[in-house]
Each structure stands twice: as structure tokens, then as C-alpha cells.
Amino acid sequence: MTRVVLYGRAGCHLCDEAREVVRTVCDETGADWSEVDIDTAQHPGRDLVGELGELVPVVEVDGVQQGYWRIDANRLRRTLTPAGPRPLA
């Protein structure tokens, strides 16, 4: 299962920037990622253009939206990196 999905569209400069952020962070963390063009993809049960058209690029991790427009590499990295052991209180 792909953990990270980048939703975008052709000709979108923010999508180009987001793609580089996602690629870099996923390379660092070993997470699988894929990209979906909202204008051409067929997603049963979802109207991607209606749902995401004004927000692209949008990044989801495990089906949960993590960001849109400008993707924050640190936030994505924290989401993909398992938390270490927590100290006892």
C-alpha cells in the first residue's frame, strides 16, 4: 500500500515544488509514494476536481490529508518517522 499520495495537476508550479519535497522526504524515510493527476485520474466514488481542485497540490499520508498548496517537508517527515521511545513520567 502506498503511504503517501500527492494530488496535483499538469502545469502547476506548486505541484512541481511539492513533488520534489515528497520525493526527498520519502527517499529519506523509505516511504512509498505515488502521484495522481486530478484532471485525468479515475477515482471511483471521488470527484477529485471538485474535492481538491482549489487546493492542489494536496498530500495525504495513509489517507489523511497532511497539507496543501505549500507542502512542509518537516511536517511530512515527522508524520512518516515513527516516534522513538517516550520517557516514563
C-alpha positions in Angstrom: 0.0 0.0 0.0 1.3 3.4 -0.9 1.6 5.6 2.2 2.0 9.0 0.6 -0.2 10.3 -2.3 0.5 13.6 -4.0 -2.6 15.0 -5.8 -1.8 17.6 -8.4 -2.2 18.7 -12.0 -0.1 19.4 -15.0 1.3 22.9 -15.4 1.1 23.7 -11.6 4.3 25.2 -10.3 3.3 24.4 -6.7 2.8 20.8 -7.7 6.3 20.7 -9.1 7.7 22.1 -5.8 5.6 19.6 -3.8 6.8 16.7 -5.9 10.4 17.5 -5.0 9.5 17.8 -1.3 7.6 14.5 -1.3 10.3 12.7 -3.3 13.1 13.9 -1.0 11.3 13.1 2.3 10.1 9.7 1.0 13.6 8.8 -0.1 14.9 9.8 3.4 12.2 7.8 5.3 11.8 4.9 2.9 8.0 5.6 2.4 6.3 4.6 -0.8 4.6 7.4 -2.7 2.6 8.0 -5.8 1.2 10.9 -7.7 -2.3 11.4 -9.0 -3.3 14.0 -11.7 -6.7 15.1 -10.5 -7.7 16.2 -14.0 -7.1 12.7 -15.6 -7.4 10.2 -12.8 -10.5 8.0 -12.5 -11.2 7.5 -8.8 -14.4 5.6 -8.1 -16.6 7.4 -5.6 -14.5 10.6 -5.5 -14.8 13.8 -7.6 -11.1 14.8 -7.3 -11.5 18.0 -9.2 -14.5 19.1 -7.1 -12.9 18.0 -3.9 -9.3 19.1 -4.4 -9.2 21.4 -7.4 -8.7 24.7 -5.5 -6.2 23.1 -3.0 -3.6 21.3 -5.2 -1.1 20.2 -4.5 -2.5 18.1 -1.7 -0.6 15.4 0.2 -2.2 12.5 2.0 -0.5 10.1 4.3 -2.4 6.8 5.0 -5.5 8.5 3.6 -5.3 11.6 5.9 -4.7 15.0 4.4 -1.4 16.4 5.7 -1.1 19.6 3.7 -2.0 21.6 0.6 -0.6 24.4 -1.5 2.9 24.6 0.1 4.0 21.3 1.4 6.1 21.4 4.6 8.9 18.9 4.5 9.4 18.9 8.3 5.8 18.1 8.9 5.7 15.3 6.3 9.0 13.9 7.8 7.5 13.9 11.3 4.4 12.2 10.0 6.4 9.5 8.3 9.0 8.9 11.0 8.0 6.6 13.9 8.2 8.2 17.3 11.0 6.9 19.4 10.6 5.5 22.9 8.9 8.0 25.3 10.4 8.6 28.7 8.4 7.4 31.7 6.6 10.1 33.6 
